[in-house]
């Protein structure tokens, strides 16, 4: 925990949740985020990803996001930067740090999510969730290679389903903030149950 920065640059994205031990490719082209990625790469390669919230006053963000480490960095001829972020641990925002940079920085705390750093894979009771997810994805026209999916470890399976499920930003945030993997399984299954019930009840396709 001591090696993790307590002040980090934040990249806000709407509708994107990102978990420890997952990978997120990003195509960076906006000036402020080019600055952010260049600064982070030169410093310690750490940057935070968080969901943005709509607001008329200013760009608000949720309170919980995920710290990532730049594991691949390539500059294109047209000035873009292509990176891959590897998820490390979730964080809670404590306060915004005033700076003279184009991007925002925040003081963060990791204590609540220390279990994200565990390296041992565990078995979870996710069979019911996965079966419902298959139906849910099919109803939404989403294709997933379930044979390849089965090769993932249990935590990666749950995180993958959480990341790609076609649910609202608020529901995605609820999944991100679920403290344990078991909590995440229960939360995602509850969300999927709601959508499947609504579809069956109304006899119409989810949008």
Backbone as JSON Lines, residues from 0, in Angstrom:
{"i":0,"aa":"X","n":[0.82,-1.21,0.0],"ca":[0.0,0.0,0.0],"c":[0.86,1.26,0.0]}
{"i":1,"aa":"X","n":[2.05,1.17,0.62],"ca":[2.9,2.35,0.72],"c":[3.37,2.84,-0.65]}
{"i":2,"aa":"X","n":[3.45,1.92,-1.62],"ca":[3.97,2.3,-2.93],"c":[2.9,2.95,-3.81]}
{"i":3,"aa":"X","n":[1.66,2.97,-3.35],"ca":[0.58,3.56,-4.14],"c":[0.5,5.06,-3.87]}
{"i":4,"aa":"X","n":[0.34,5.88,-4.91],"ca":[0.29,7.33,-4.73],"c":[-1.01,7.78,-4.07]}
{"i":5,"aa":"X","n":[-0.92,8.76,-3.17],"ca":[-2.16,9.25,-2.53],"c":[-2.74,10.46,-3.26]}
{"i":6,"aa":"X","n":[-2.0,10.98,-4.24],"ca":[-2.53,12.01,-5.13],"c":[-2.35,11.51,-6.56]}
{"i":7,"aa":"X","n":[-3.47,11.44,-7.3],"ca":[-3.4,10.86,-8.64],"c":[-4.14,11.73,-9.66]}
{"i":8,"aa":"X","n":[-3.68,11.69,-10.91],"ca":[-4.44,12.35,-11.99],"c":[-5.63,11.49,-12.34]}
{"i":9,"aa":"X","n":[-6.73,12.13,-12.69],"ca":[-7.97,11.41,-12.96],"c":[-8.41,11.59,-14.42]}
{"i":10,"aa":"X","n":[-8.76,10.49,-15.06],"ca":[-9.34,10.5,-16.4],"c":[-10.81,10.11,-16.25]}
{"i":11,"aa":"X","n":[-11.74,11.07,-16.35],"ca":[-13.15,10.73,-16.23],"c":[-13.75,10.29,-17.56]}
{"i":12,"aa":"X","n":[-14.52,9.21,-17.52],"ca":[-15.21,8.72,-18.71],"c":[-16.62,8.3,-18.32]}
{"i":13,"aa":"X","n":[-17.59,8.73,-19.08],"ca":[-18.97,8.35,-18.79],"c":[-19.26,6.95,-19.31]}
{"i":14,"aa":"X","n":[-19.91,6.14,-18.48],"ca":[-20.33,4.82,-18.92],"c":[-19.26,3.75,-18.93]}
{"i":15,"aa":"X","n":[-18.08,4.08,-18.4],"ca":[-16.99,3.1,-18.38],"c":[-16.64,2.74,-16.94]}
{"i":16,"aa":"X","n":[-16.75,1.45,-16.6],"ca":[-16.22,1.01,-15.32],"c":[-15.05,0.08,-15.58]}
{"i":17,"aa":"X","n":[-14.15,0.08,-14.65],"ca":[-12.85,-0.52,-14.87],"c":[-12.41,-1.12,-13.53]}
{"i":18,"aa":"X","n":[-11.98,-2.38,-13.57],"ca":[-11.69,-3.11,-12.33],"c":[-10.23,-3.52,-12.22]}
{"i":19,"aa":"X","n":[-9.79,-3.79,-10.99],"ca":[-8.45,-4.36,-10.81],"c":[-8.31,-5.65,-11.6]}
{"i":20,"aa":"X","n":[-7.09,-5.88,-12.07],"ca":[-6.75,-7.11,-12.81],"c":[-7.45,-7.21,-14.16]}
{"i":21,"aa":"X","n":[-7.95,-6.09,-14.67],"ca":[-8.49,-6.08,-16.03],"c":[-7.67,-5.07,-16.85]}
{"i":22,"aa":"X","n":[-7.81,-5.15,-18.16],"ca":[-7.07,-4.25,-19.04],"c":[-8.02,-3.32,-19.79]}
{"i":23,"aa":"X","n":[-7.59,-2.08,-19.94],"ca":[-8.41,-1.09,-20.63],"c":[-7.56,-0.36,-21.66]}
{"i":24,"aa":"X","n":[-7.77,-0.62,-22.96],"ca":[-7.04,0.12,-23.99],"c":[-7.68,1.49,-24.18]}
{"i":25,"aa":"X","n":[-6.86,2.53,-24.3],"ca":[-7.37,3.89,-24.48],"c":[-6.65,4.58,-25.63]}
{"i":26,"aa":"X","n":[-7.44,5.32,-26.4],"ca":[-6.92,6.1,-27.52],"c":[-7.01,7.57,-27.09]}
{"i":27,"aa":"X","n":[-5.87,8.18,-26.76],"ca":[-5.85,9.53,-26.2],"c":[-5.55,10.55,-27.28]}
{"i":28,"aa":"X","n":[-6.43,11.57,-27.4],"ca":[-6.21,12.59,-28.43],"c":[-6.48,14.0,-27.94]}
{"i":29,"aa":"X","n":[-7.21,14.15,-26.82],"ca":[-7.52,15.47,-26.3],"c":[-6.31,16.02,-25.53]}
{"i":30,"aa":"X","n":[-6.01,17.31,-25.72],"ca":[-4.81,17.93,-25.17],"c":[-4.63,17.67,-23.67]}
{"i":31,"aa":"X","n":[-5.69,17.88,-22.88],"ca":[-5.52,17.74,-21.43],"c":[-5.18,16.31,-21.03]}
{"i":32,"aa":"X","n":[-5.72,15.34,-21.78],"ca":[-5.43,13.96,-21.42],"c":[-4.13,13.46,-22.04]}
{"i":33,"aa":"X","n":[-3.69,14.09,-23.12],"ca":[-2.34,13.84,-23.61],"c":[-1.33,14.28,-22.56]}
{"i":34,"aa":"X","n":[-1.58,15.46,-21.97],"ca":[-0.72,15.96,-20.89],"c":[-0.73,14.99,-19.71]}
{"i":35,"aa":"X","n":[-1.94,14.54,-19.33],"ca":[-2.08,13.64,-18.18],"c":[-1.28,12.36,-18.39]}
{"i":36,"aa":"X","n":[-1.47,11.74,-19.55],"ca":[-0.8,10.46,-19.82],"c":[0.71,10.64,-19.9]}
{"i":37,"aa":"X","n":[1.16,11.7,-20.56],"ca":[2.61,11.95,-20.64],"c":[3.21,12.16,-19.25]}
{"i":38,"aa":"X","n":[2.53,12.96,-18.43],"ca":[3.03,13.23,-17.07],"c":[3.04,11.96,-16.23]}
{"i":39,"aa":"X","n":[1.96,11.18,-16.32],"ca":[1.87,9.94,-15.54],"c":[2.93,8.95,-15.98]}
{"i":40,"aa":"X","n":[3.16,8.84,-17.27],"ca":[4.14,7.88,-17.79],"c":[5.55,8.24,-17.34]}
{"i":41,"aa":"X","n":[5.84,9.54,-17.31],"ca":[7.17,9.99,-16.87],"c":[7.36,9.81,-15.36]}
{"i":42,"aa":"X","n":[6.26,9.92,-14.61],"ca":[6.36,9.87,-13.15],"c":[6.37,8.44,-12.62]}
{"i":43,"aa":"X","n":[5.2,7.82,-12.5],"ca":[5.12,6.48,-11.92],"c":[4.19,5.55,-12.69]}
{"i":44,"aa":"X","n":[3.66,6.05,-13.82],"ca":[2.75,5.28,-14.69],"c":[1.36,5.07,-14.1]}
{"i":45,"aa":"X","n":[1.04,5.68,-12.96],"ca":[-0.27,5.52,-12.34],"c":[-1.23,6.62,-12.76]}
{"i":46,"aa":"X","n":[-2.48,6.25,-13.02],"ca":[-3.54,7.22,-13.27],"c":[-4.88,6.6,-12.88]}
{"i":47,"aa":"X","n":[-5.84,7.42,-12.52],"ca":[-7.12,6.92,-12.08],"c":[-8.18,7.04,-13.16]}
{"i":48,"aa":"X","n":[-9.03,6.02,-13.25],"ca":[-10.19,6.06,-14.14],"c":[-11.44,6.15,-13.27]}
{"i":49,"aa":"X","n":[-12.37,7.01,-13.67],"ca":[-13.59,7.18,-12.88],"c":[-14.73,7.6,-13.81]}
{"i":50,"aa":"X","n":[-15.94,7.28,-13.42],"ca":[-17.1,7.68,-14.22],"c":[-17.41,9.16,-13.99]}
{"i":51,"aa":"X","n":[-17.68,9.86,-15.07],"ca":[-18.11,11.25,-14.96],"c":[-19.62,11.3,-14.82]}
{"i":52,"aa":"X","n":[-20.1,12.36,-14.18],"ca":[-21.53,12.57,-14.0],"c":[-21.96,13.84,-14.73]}
{"i":53,"aa":"X","n":[-23.14,13.79,-15.31],"ca":[-23.63,14.97,-16.03],"c":[-24.0,16.07,-15.04]}
{"i":54,"aa":"X","n":[-23.55,17.28,-15.36],"ca":[-23.89,18.44,-14.54],"c":[-23.74,19.68,-15.39]}
{"i":55,"aa":"X","n":[-24.65,20.63,-15.2],"ca":[-24.59,21.87,-15.98],"c":[-23.46,22.77,-15.49]}
{"i":56,"aa":"X","n":[-23.17,22.7,-14.2],"ca":[-22.17,23.61,-13.63],"c":[-20.74,23.25,-14.05]}
{"i":57,"aa":"X","n":[-20.37,21.99,-13.79],"ca":[-19.01,21.56,-14.15],"c":[-18.99,20.04,-14.29]}
{"i":58,"aa":"X","n":[-17.87,19.52,-14.68],"ca":[-17.74,18.09,-14.87],"c":[-17.56,17.41,-13.52]}
{"i":59,"aa":"X","n":[-18.62,16.8,-13.02],"ca":[-18.56,16.09,-11.76],"c":[-18.13,14.65,-11.99]}
{"i":60,"aa":"X","n":[-17.61,14.04,-10.94],"ca":[-17.22,12.62,-11.02],"c":[-17.79,11.89,-9.81]}
{"i":61,"aa":"X","n":[-17.92,10.57,-9.97],"ca":[-18.33,9.75,-8.83],"c":[-17.2,9.72,-7.8]}
{"i":62,"aa":"X","n":[-17.49,9.16,-6.65],"ca":[-16.51,9.16,-5.55],"c":[-15.57,7.95,-5.58]}
{"i":63,"aa":"X","n":[-15.93,6.92,-6.33],"ca":[-15.11,5.71,-6.37],"c":[-14.7,5.4,-7.81]}
{"i":64,"aa":"X","n":[-13.41,5.13,-7.99],"ca":[-12.88,4.77,-9.29],"c":[-11.83,3.68,-9.14]}
{"i":65,"aa":"X","n":[-11.04,3.46,-10.17],"ca":[-10.01,2.41,-10.13],"c":[-8.67,2.97,-10.6]}
{"i":66,"aa":"X","n":[-7.64,2.68,-9.83],"ca":[-6.28,3.08,-10.19],"c":[-5.74,2.11,-11.23]}
{"i":67,"aa":"X","n":[-5.15,2.65,-12.28],"ca":[-4.55,1.82,-13.31],"c":[-3.08,2.17,-13.48]}
{"i":68,"aa":"X","n":[-2.32,1.23,-14.01],"ca":[-0.91,1.47,-14.32],"c":[-0.7,1.28,-15.81]}
{"i":69,"aa":"X","n":[-0.06,2.25,-16.43],"ca":[0.18,2.18,-17.88],"c":[1.14,1.03,-18.18]}
{"i":70,"aa":"X","n":[0.63,0.02,-18.89],"ca":[1.45,-1.16,-19.19],"c":[1.9,-1.19,-20.64]}
{"i":71,"aa":"X","n":[1.34,-0.3,-21.45],"ca":[1.77,-0.18,-22.84],"c":[1.57,1.26,-23.26]}
{"i":72,"aa":"X","n":[2.52,1.82,-23.99],"ca":[2.5,3.24,-24.35],"c":[3.07,3.41,-25.74]}
{"i":73,"aa":"X","n":[2.23,3.9,-26.67],"ca":[2.69,4.11,-28.04],"c":[2.18,5.44,-28.56]}
{"i":74,"aa":"X","n":[3.08,6.18,-29.22],"ca":[2.69,7.45,-29.83],"c":[2.47,7.23,-31.32]}
{"i":75,"aa":"X","n":[1.36,7.77,-31.84],"ca":[1.08,7.64,-33.26],"c":[1.6,8.87,-34.01]}
{"i":76,"aa":"X","n":[1.71,8.75,-35.33],"ca":[2.25,9.85,-36.14],"c":[1.35,11.08,-36.13]}
{"i":77,"aa":"X","n":[0.05,10.9,-35.87],"ca":[-0.87,12.04,-35.88],"c":[-1.03,12.7,-34.51]}
{"i":78,"aa":"X","n":[-0.17,12.3,-33.56],"ca":[-0.17,12.97,-32.26],"c":[-0.96,12.28,-31.16]}
{"i":79,"aa":"X","n":[-1.68,11.22,-31.52],"ca":[-2.43,10.48,-30.51],"c":[-1.49,9.59,-29.69]}
{"i":80,"aa":"X","n":[-1.95,9.2,-28.5],"ca":[-1.22,8.23,-27.69],"c":[-2.13,7.04,-27.44]}
{"i":81,"aa":"X","n":[-1.62,5.86,-27.72],"ca":[-2.36,4.61,-27.47],"c":[-1.76,3.94,-26.25]}
{"i":82,"aa":"X","n":[-2.58,3.71,-25.24],"ca":[-2.07,3.08,-24.03],"c":[-2.93,1.89,-23.64]}
{"i":83,"aa":"X","n":[-2.36,1.04,-22.81],"ca":[-3.13,0.0,-22.13],"c":[-2.97,0.22,-20.64]}
{"i":84,"aa":"X","n":[-4.09,0.23,-19.94],"ca":[-4.08,0.38,-18.48],"c":[-4.38,-0.95,-17.83]}
{"i":85,"aa":"X","n":[-3.58,-1.34,-16.87],"ca":[-3.83,-2.54,-16.1],"c":[-4.35,-2.13,-14.73]}
{"i":86,"aa":"X","n":[-5.54,-2.64,-14.37],"ca":[-6.18,-2.25,-13.12],"c":[-5.41,-2.74,-11.89]}
{"i":87,"aa":"X","n":[-5.3,-1.88,-10.9],"ca":[-4.54,-2.21,-9.69],"c":[-5.45,-2.32,-8.46]}
{"i":88,"aa":"X","n":[-6.15,-1.23,-8.13],"ca":[-6.97,-1.21,-6.92],"c":[-7.98,-0.07,-7.04]}
{"i":89,"aa":"X","n":[-9.15,-0.27,-6.45],"ca":[-10.13,0.81,-6.42],"c":[-9.76,1.85,-5.37]}
{"i":90,"aa":"X","n":[-10.26,3.04,-5.55],"ca":[-9.98,4.13,-4.61],"c":[-11.24,4.93,-4.34]}
{"i":91,"aa":"X","n":[-11.21,5.65,-3.22],"ca":[-12.27,6.61,-2.9],"c":[-11.67,8.0,-2.91]}
{"i":92,"aa":"X","n":[-12.34,8.94,-3.57],"ca":[-11.86,10.32,-3.62],"c":[-12.07,10.99,-2.27]}
{"i":93,"aa":"X","n":[-11.03,11.64,-1.79],"ca":[-11.13,12.41,-0.55],"c":[-11.31,13.89,-0.83]}
{"i":94,"aa":"X","n":[-10.51,14.41,-1.78],"ca":[-10.55,15.85,-2.05],"c":[-9.88,16.13,-3.39]}
{"i":95,"aa":"X","n":[-10.28,17.22,-4.02],"ca":[-9.62,17.63,-5.26],"c":[-8.43,18.53,-4.93]}
{"i":96,"aa":"X","n":[-7.35,18.32,-5.67],"ca":[-6.13,19.12,-5.48],"c":[-6.11,20.24,-6.51]}
{"i":97,"aa":"X","n":[-5.95,21.45,-6.05],"ca":[-5.86,22.58,-6.98],"c":[-4.52,22.53,-7.7]}
{"i":98,"aa":"X","n":[-4.54,22.72,-9.01],"ca":[-3.3,22.73,-9.78],"c":[-3.43,23.68,-10.97]}
{"i":99,"aa":"X","n":[-2.34,23.88,-11.67],"ca":[-2.34,24.74,-12.85],"c":[-2.33,23.92,-14.14]}
{"i":100,"aa":"X","n":[-2.72,22.65,-14.02],"ca":[-2.69,21.75,-15.17],"c":[-4.04,21.74,-15.87]}
{"i":101,"aa":"X","n":[-4.06,21.19,-17.07],"ca":[-5.31,21.1,-17.83],"c":[-6.21,19.98,-17.29]}
{"i":102,"aa":"X","n":[-5.6,19.0,-16.64],"ca":[-6.37,17.88,-16.1],"c":[-6.49,18.0,-14.57]}
{"i":103,"aa":"X","n":[-7.37,17.19,-14.0],"ca":[-7.65,17.28,-12.57],"c":[-6.9,16.2,-11.78]}
{"i":104,"aa":"X","n":[-6.55,16.56,-10.55],"ca":[-5.88,15.63,-9.64],"c":[-6.67,15.55,-8.33]}
{"i":105,"aa":"X","n":[-6.64,14.37,-7.71],"ca":[-7.41,14.16,-6.49],"c":[-6.58,13.43,-5.44]}
{"i":106,"aa":"X","n":[-6.85,13.74,-4.2],"ca":[-6.3,12.97,-3.09],"c":[-7.24,11.78,-2.88]}
{"i":107,"aa":"X","n":[-6.69,10.58,-2.78],"ca":[-7.53,9.38,-2.73],"c":[-7.11,8.46,-1.58]}
{"i":108,"aa":"X","n":[-8.01,7.54,-1.25],"ca":[-7.75,6.57,-0.18],"c":[-8.09,5.17,-0.7]}
{"i":109,"aa":"X","n":[-7.26,4.18,-0.35],"ca":[-7.44,2.82,-0.86],"c":[-7.88,1.81,0.21]}
{"i":110,"aa":"X","n":[-7.92,2.23,1.47],"ca":[-8.09,1.29,2.58],"c":[-9.27,0.35,2.43]}
{"i":111,"aa":"X","n":[-10.39,0.88,1.98],"ca":[-11.61,0.08,1.89],"c":[-11.49,-1.05,0.88]}
{"i":112,"aa":"X","n":[-10.54,-0.91,-0.05],"ca":[-10.47,-1.86,-1.17],"c":[-9.15,-2.64,-1.19]}
{"i":113,"aa":"X","n":[-8.53,-2.82,-0.03],"ca":[-7.24,-3.52,0.04],"c":[-7.32,-4.94,-0.5]}
{"i":114,"aa":"X","n":[-8.5,-5.56,-0.42],"ca":[-8.64,-6.94,-0.91],"c":[-8.42,-7.03,-2.42]}
{"i":115,"aa":"X","n":[-8.5,-5.89,-3.13],"ca":[-8.24,-5.89,-4.58],"c":[-6.81,-6.34,-4.89]}
{"i":116,"aa":"X","n":[-5.93,-6.21,-3.91],"ca":[-4.52,-6.55,-4.13],"c":[-4.22,-8.03,-3.9]}
{"i":117,"aa":"X","n":[-5.23,-8.79,-3.43],"ca":[-5.02,-10.22,-3.2],"c":[-4.68,-10.91,-4.51]}
{"i":118,"aa":"X","n":[-3.72,-11.81,-4.45],"ca":[-3.28,-12.5,-5.66],"c":[-3.86,-13.9,-5.81]}
{"i":119,"aa":"X","n":[-4.42,-14.44,-4.73],"ca":[-4.97,-15.79,-4.8],"c":[-6.35,-15.79,-5.43]}
{"i":120,"aa":"X","n":[-6.56,-16.72,-6.36],"ca":[-7.87,-16.86,-6.99],"c":[-8.77,-17.71,-6.11]}
{"i":121,"aa":"X","n":[-10.03,-17.32,-5.98],"ca":[-10.98,-18.05,-5.15],"c":[-12.14,-18.53,-6.01]}
{"i":122,"aa":"X","n":[-12.84,-19.53,-5.48],"ca":[-14.04,-20.02,-6.16],"c":[-15.27,-19.3,-5.62]}
{"i":123,"aa":"X","n":[-16.13,-18.88,-6.53],"ca":[-17.35,-18.18,-6.12],"c":[-18.56,-18.87,-6.74]}
{"i":124,"aa":"X","n":[-19.69,-18.72,-6.1],"ca":[-20.92,-19.32,-6.59],"c":[-21.55,-18.41,-7.64]}
{"i":125,"aa":"X","n":[-21.04,-18.51,-8.87],"ca":[-21.47,-17.59,-9.93],"c":[-22.23,-18.29,-11.05]}
{"i":126,"aa":"X","n":[-22.53,-19.59,-10.89],"ca":[-23.18,-20.34,-11.98],"c":[-24.52,-19.72,-12.37]}
{"i":127,"aa":"X","n":[-25.33,-19.37,-11.37],"ca":[-26.65,-18.79,-11.64],"c":[-26.53,-17.47,-12.38]}
{"i":128,"aa":"X","n":[-25.6,-16.64,-11.93],"ca":[-25.37,-15.35,-12.58],"c":[-24.98,-15.53,-14.04]}
{"i":129,"aa":"X","n":[-24.05,-16.43,-14.31],"ca":[-23.55,-16.61,-15.67],"c":[-24.65,-17.11,-16.6]}
{"i":130,"aa":"X","n":[-25.47,-18.02,-16.13],"ca":[-26.58,-18.52,-16.96],"c":[-27.56,-17.4,-17.29]}
{"i":131,"aa":"X","n":[-27.87,-16.55,-16.32],"ca":[-28.77,-15.43,-16.56],"c":[-28.12,-14.39,-17.48]}
{"i":132,"aa":"X","n":[-26.81,-14.21,-17.32],"ca":[-26.08,-13.26,-18.16],"c":[-26.13,-13.7,-19.62]}
{"i":133,"aa":"X","n":[-26.05,-15.0,-19.87],"ca":[-26.11,-15.52,-21.25],"c":[-27.44,-15.15,-21.89]}
{"i":134,"aa":"X","n":[-28.53,-15.29,-21.13],"ca":[-29.86,-14.94,-21.65],"c":[-29.96,-13.43,-21.87]}
{"i":135,"aa":"X","n":[-29.48,-12.68,-20.89],"ca":[-29.53,-11.21,-20.92],"c":[-28.74,-10.66,-22.12]}
{"i":136,"aa":"X","n":[-27.55,-11.19,-22.34],"ca":[-26.72,-10.73,-23.44],"c":[-27.37,-11.08,-24.78]}
{"i":137,"aa":"X","n":[-27.92,-12.29,-24.88],"ca":[-28.55,-12.72,-26.13],"c":[-29.74,-11.82,-26.46]}
{"i":138,"aa":"X","n":[-30.54,-11.47,-25.45],"ca":[-31.7,-10.61,-25.67],"c":[-31.27,-9.21,-26.14]}
{"i":139,"aa":"X","n":[-30.06,-8.81,-25.77],"ca":[-29.55,-7.5,-26.15],"c":[-28.69,-7.54,-27.41]}
{"i":140,"aa":"X","n":[-28.58,-8.73,-28.02],"ca":[-27.8,-8.85,-29.24],"c":[-26.3,-8.74,-29.01]}
{"i":141,"aa":"X","n":[-25.86,-9.02,-27.78],"ca":[-24.43,-8.95,-27.46],"c":[-23.79,-10.31,-27.63]}
{"i":142,"aa":"X","n":[-22.7,-10.36,-28.37],"ca":[-22.01,-11.62,-28.61],"c":[-20.79,-11.71,-27.7]}
{"i":143,"aa":"X","n":[-20.68,-12.81,-27.01],"ca":[-19.52,-13.05,-26.15],"c":[-19.07,-14.48,-26.4]}
{"i":144,"aa":"X","n":[-17.76,-14.67,-26.56],"ca":[-17.22,-16.01,-26.76],"c":[-17.19,-16.69,-25.39]}
{"i":145,"aa":"X","n":[-18.25,-17.42,-25.09],"ca":[-18.37,-18.02,-23.76],"c":[-17.33,-19.11,-23.53]}
{"i":146,"aa":"X","n":[-16.87,-19.75,-24.59],"ca":[-15.84,-20.77,-24.43],"c":[-14.54,-20.13,-23.93]}
{"i":147,"aa":"X","n":[-14.18,-18.99,-24.51],"ca":[-12.99,-18.27,-24.05],"c":[-13.23,-17.66,-22.67]}
{"i":148,"aa":"X","n":[-14.45,-17.23,-22.44],"ca":[-14.82,-16.65,-21.14],"c":[-14.57,-17.64,-20.01]}
{"i":149,"aa":"X","n":[-14.87,-18.91,-20.26],"ca":[-14.71,-19.94,-19.23],"c":[-13.25,-20.14,-18.82]}
{"i":150,"aa":"X","n":[-12.31,-19.67,-19.64],"ca":[-10.89,-19.82,-19.33],"c":[-10.41,-18.8,-18.3]}
{"i":151,"aa":"X","n":[-11.21,-17.76,-18.07],"ca":[-10.84,-16.73,-17.1],"c":[-10.97,-17.26,-15.69]}
{"i":152,"aa":"X","n":[-10.23,-16.64,-14.74],"ca":[-10.45,-17.04,-13.35],"c":[-11.75,-16.4,-12.86]}
{"i":153,"aa":"X","n":[-12.21,-16.82,-11.69],"ca":[-13.53,-16.43,-11.22],"c":[-13.69,-14.91,-11.09]}
{"i":154,"aa":"X","n":[-12.69,-14.27,-10.54],"ca":[-12.78,-12.82,-10.36],"c":[-12.83,-12.12,-11.7]}
{"i":155,"aa":"X","n":[-12.02,-12.56,-12.65],"ca":[-12.02,-11.96,-13.99],"c":[-13.36,-12.14,-14.68]}
{"i":156,"aa":"X","n":[-13.99,-13.29,-14.46],"ca":[-15.31,-13.54,-15.06],"c":[-16.33,-12.51,-14.57]}
{"i":157,"aa":"X","n":[-16.38,-12.31,-13.26],"ca":[-17.36,-11.38,-12.68],"c":[-17.06,-9.96,-13.12]}
{"i":158,"aa":"X","n":[-15.78,-9.58,-13.11],"ca":[-15.4,-8.23,-13.53],"c":[-15.72,-7.99,-15.0]}
{"i":159,"aa":"X","n":[-15.48,-9.01,-15.83],"ca":[-15.76,-8.88,-17.27],"c":[-17.25,-8.68,-17.5]}
{"i":160,"aa":"X","n":[-18.08,-9.5,-16.85],"ca":[-19.53,-9.36,-17.0],"c":[-19.99,-7.98,-16.53]}
{"i":161,"aa":"X","n":[-19.4,-7.51,-15.43],"ca":[-19.78,-6.2,-14.89],"c":[-19.41,-5.08,-15.85]}
{"i":162,"aa":"X","n":[-18.24,-5.2,-16.47],"ca":[-17.75,-4.16,-17.36],"c":[-18.55,-4.05,-18.65]}
{"i":163,"aa":"X","n":[-18.99,-5.19,-19.19],"ca":[-19.6,-5.15,-20.53],"c":[-21.12,-5.26,-20.51]}
{"i":164,"aa":"X","n":[-21.72,-5.47,-19.34],"ca":[-23.18,-5.58,-19.29],"c":[-23.84,-4.27,-19.72]}
{"i":165,"aa":"X","n":[-24.89,-4.34,-20.53],"ca":[-25.59,-3.15,-21.01],"c":[-26.56,-2.61,-19.96]}
{"i":166,"aa":"X","n":[-26.01,-1.98,-18.93],"ca":[-26.83,-1.43,-17.85],"c":[-26.52,0.07,-17.72]}
{"i":167,"aa":"X","n":[-27.24,0.76,-16.84],"ca":[-27.07,2.21,-16.72],"c":[-25.75,2.56,-16.03]}
{"i":168,"aa":"X","n":[-25.35,3.82,-16.17],"ca":[-24.13,4.29,-15.51],"c":[-24.23,4.13,-14.0]}
{"i":169,"aa":"X","n":[-25.42,4.41,-13.45],"ca":[-25.61,4.28,-12.01],"c":[-25.47,2.83,-11.56]}
{"i":170,"aa":"X","n":[-25.99,1.92,-12.37],"ca":[-25.87,0.49,-12.04],"c":[-24.42,0.03,-12.17]}
{"i":171,"aa":"X","n":[-23.71,0.55,-13.16],"ca":[-22.29,0.22,-13.3],"c":[-21.5,0.7,-12.08]}
{"i":172,"aa":"X","n":[-21.86,1.89,-11.61],"ca":[-21.16,2.43,-10.44],"c":[-21.44,1.57,-9.2]}
{"i":173,"aa":"X","n":[-22.67,1.09,-9.1],"ca":[-23.03,0.22,-7.97],"c":[-22.19,-1.05,-8.0]}
{"i":174,"aa":"X","n":[-21.94,-1.57,-9.18],"ca":[-21.1,-2.77,-9.33],"c":[-19.66,-2.47,-8.93]}
{"i":175,"aa":"X","n":[-19.17,-1.31,-9.34],"ca":[-17.8,-0.93,-9.01],"c":[-17.62,-0.79,-7.49]}
{"i":176,"aa":"X","n":[-18.63,-0.27,-6.83],"ca":[-18.52,0.0,-5.4],"c":[-18.86,-1.21,-4.53]}
{"i":177,"aa":"X","n":[-19.34,-2.3,-5.14],"ca":[-19.61,-3.52,-4.37],"c":[-18.3,-3.99,-3.74]}
{"i":178,"aa":"X","n":[-18.29,-4.15,-2.44],"ca":[-17.04,-4.31,-1.71],"c":[-16.29,-5.59,-2.06]}
{"i":179,"aa":"X","n":[-16.99,-6.71,-2.06],"ca":[-16.35,-8.0,-2.34],"c":[-16.87,-8.57,-3.66]}
{"i":180,"aa":"X","n":[-16.21,-9.62,-4.12],"ca":[-16.67,-10.29,-5.34],"c":[-18.05,-10.9,-5.12]}
{"i":181,"aa":"X","n":[-18.28,-11.46,-3.94],"ca":[-19.6,-12.01,-3.62],"c":[-20.67,-10.92,-3.7]}
{"i":182,"aa":"X","n":[-20.35,-9.74,-3.17],"ca":[-21.28,-8.61,-3.24],"c":[-21.57,-8.24,-4.71]}
{"i":183,"aa":"X","n":[-20.52,-8.3,-5.51],"ca":[-20.66,-7.94,-6.93],"c":[-21.55,-8.95,-7.65]}
{"i":184,"aa":"X","n":[-21.38,-10.23,-7.34],"ca":[-22.21,-11.27,-7.94],"c":[-23.68,-11.02,-7.61]}
{"i":185,"aa":"X","n":[-23.96,-10.77,-6.33],"ca":[-25.35,-10.54,-5.89],"c":[-25.93,-9.29,-6.55]}
{"i":186,"aa":"X","n":[-25.11,-8.23,-6.64],"ca":[-25.58,-6.97,-7.23],"c":[-25.89,-7.13,-8.71]}
{"i":187,"aa":"X","n":[-24.97,-7.77,-9.44],"ca":[-25.16,-7.93,-10.88],"c":[-26.33,-8.87,-11.17]}
{"i":188,"aa":"X","n":[-26.46,-9.93,-10.39],"ca":[-27.57,-10.85,-10.61],"c":[-28.91,-10.15,-10.35]}
{"i":189,"aa":"X","n":[-28.94,-9.31,-9.33],"ca":[-30.15,-8.55,-9.02],"c":[-30.51,-7.6,-10.16]}
{"i":190,"aa":"X","n":[-29.5,-6.93,-10.72],"ca":[-29.73,-6.01,-11.84],"c":[-30.25,-6.76,-13.07]}
{"i":191,"aa":"X","n":[-29.6,-7.89,-13.38],"ca":[-30.02,-8.67,-14.55],"c":[-31.42,-9.24,-14.34]}
{"i":192,"aa":"X","n":[-31.71,-9.71,-13.13],"ca":[-33.06,-10.21,-12.84],"c":[-34.11,-9.15,-13.12]}
{"i":193,"aa":"X","n":[-33.81,-7.91,-12.74],"ca":[-34.75,-6.81,-12.96],"c":[-35.01,-6.63,-14.45]}
{"i":194,"aa":"X","n":[-33.96,-6.6,-15.25],"ca":[-34.14,-6.41,-16.7],"c":[-34.86,-7.58,-17.35]}
{"i":195,"aa":"X","n":[-34.51,-8.79,-16.94],"ca":[-35.17,-9.96,-17.53],"c":[-36.64,-10.0,-17.15]}
{"i":196,"aa":"X","n":[-36.95,-9.61,-15.94],"ca":[-38.34,-9.56,-15.5],"c":[-39.11,-8.51,-16.29]}
{"i":197,"aa":"X","n":[-38.48,-7.34,-16.48],"ca":[-39.13,-6.26,-17.23],"c":[-39.4,-6.68,-18.67]}
{"i":198,"aa":"X","n":[-38.46,-7.39,-19.26],"ca":[-38.62,-7.83,-20.65],"c":[-39.74,-8.85,-20.76]}
{"i":199,"aa":"X","n":[-39.72,-9.81,-19.84],"ca":[-40.74,-10.85,-19.88],"c":[-42.13,-10.27,-19.6]}
{"i":200,"aa":"X","n":[-42.16,-9.32,-18.68],"ca":[-43.43,-8.73,-18.28],"c":[-44.01,-7.86,-19.39]}
{"i":201,"aa":"X","n":[-43.15,-7.09,-20.02],"ca":[-43.62,-6.15,-21.06],"c":[-43.55,-6.73,-22.46]}
{"i":202,"aa":"X","n":[-42.88,-7.89,-22.58],"ca":[-42.74,-8.55,-23.88],"c":[-42.13,-7.62,-24.92]}
{"i":203,"aa":"X","n":[-41.05,-6.96,-24.51],"ca":[-40.36,-6.09,-25.44],"c":[-38.85,-6.15,-25.18]}
{"i":204,"aa":"X","n":[-38.09,-5.69,-26.16],"ca":[-36.64,-5.76,-26.07],"c":[-36.09,-4.6,-25.26]}
{"i":205,"aa":"X","n":[-35.09,-4.9,-24.45],"ca":[-34.43,-3.82,-23.7],"c":[-33.66,-2.94,-24.65]}
{"i":206,"aa":"X","n":[-33.73,-1.64,-24.42],"ca":[-32.97,-0.71,-25.26],"c":[-31.66,-0.37,-24.57]}
